[in-house]
Amino acid sequence: MKYDEFFKLAKPFAVFGDDFLGTFDWPKGSQALQISRWTKSGQLIRLKRGLYTLPEWRRKVPFSLRWLANR
């Protein structure tokens, strides 16, 4: 999956997890590799294991740090 396709699907969400990522049709074994590459390049931000967000400048929906702390 290309990042542009992923971004179009992920932009309505402030924070998303492995459950959201598992809904895509990834080629076998490529999900972890793509997530790792996007995280290293700054296209995704890993909040904690299994929980991600888009960079602030690409995010359409803000999220609460208080909500994140309770999660």
GUTOR-832597 format. One record per residue (C-alpha): residue number from 1; residue in one letter; chain; x, y, z. Coordinates in steps of 0.02 Angstrom, whole numbers, plus 50000, padded with zeros to 5 digits. Each point is the difference from the previous one (the first is absolute). Layout:
// GUTOR-832597
k r c east north up
NUM A A X Y Z
...
//
This chain:
// GUTOR-832597
k r c east north up
1 M A 50000 50000 50000
2 K A 50064 50172 49958
3 Y A 50002 50138 50130
4 D A 49882 50112 49902
5 E A 49867 49864 49998
6 F A 50027 49969 50185
7 F A 49991 50186 50040
8 K A 49832 50020 49914
9 L A 49928 49861 50107
10 A A 50083 50053 50164
11 K A 49975 50189 49997
12 P A 49825 49997 50080
13 F A 50074 49919 50156
14 A A 50104 50090 50130
15 V A 50075 49840 50069
16 F A 49993 49824 49930
17 G A 50065 49832 50053
18 D A 50040 49827 49939
19 D A 49815 49960 49984
20 F A 49982 50138 49869
21 L A 50160 49949 49911
22 G A 49942 49820 49992
23 T A 49849 50047 49893
24 F A 50108 50037 49848
25 D A 50047 49872 49870
26 W A 50189 49998 50028
27 P A 50111 49880 49905
28 K A 50061 49863 50115
29 G A 50131 50062 50124
30 S A 50002 50179 49936
31 Q A 49893 50085 50133
32 A A 50135 50006 50134
33 L A 50132 50051 49873
34 Q A 49895 50142 49930
35 I A 49952 50065 50172
36 S A 50183 49995 50052
37 R A 50056 50094 49845
38 W A 49864 50132 50016
39 T A 50042 50024 50184
40 K A 50187 50020 49966
41 S A 49966 50125 49861
42 G A 49881 50103 50109
43 Q A 49843 49963 49901
44 L A 49925 49911 50152
45 I A 50027 50031 50184
46 R A 50001 49853 50118
47 L A 49916 50051 50163
48 K A 50022 49830 50082
49 R A 50006 49821 49942
50 G A 49855 49975 49881
51 L A 49939 50180 50005
52 Y A 50043 50128 49866
53 T A 49955 50173 49938
54 L A 50041 50106 49850
55 P A 50121 50146 50016
56 E A 49916 50157 50066
57 W A 50011 50092 49834
58 R A 49909 49857 49911
59 R A 49873 49962 50136
60 K A 49825 50065 49967
61 V A 49928 49956 50171
62 P A 50088 50053 50161
63 F A 50011 49880 50146
64 S A 50005 50032 50186
65 L A 50158 49961 50096
66 R A 49890 49964 50150
67 W A 49908 49866 49900
68 L A 50166 49926 49945
69 A A 50066 49996 50178
70 N A 49847 49901 50054
71 R A 50012 49879 49857
//
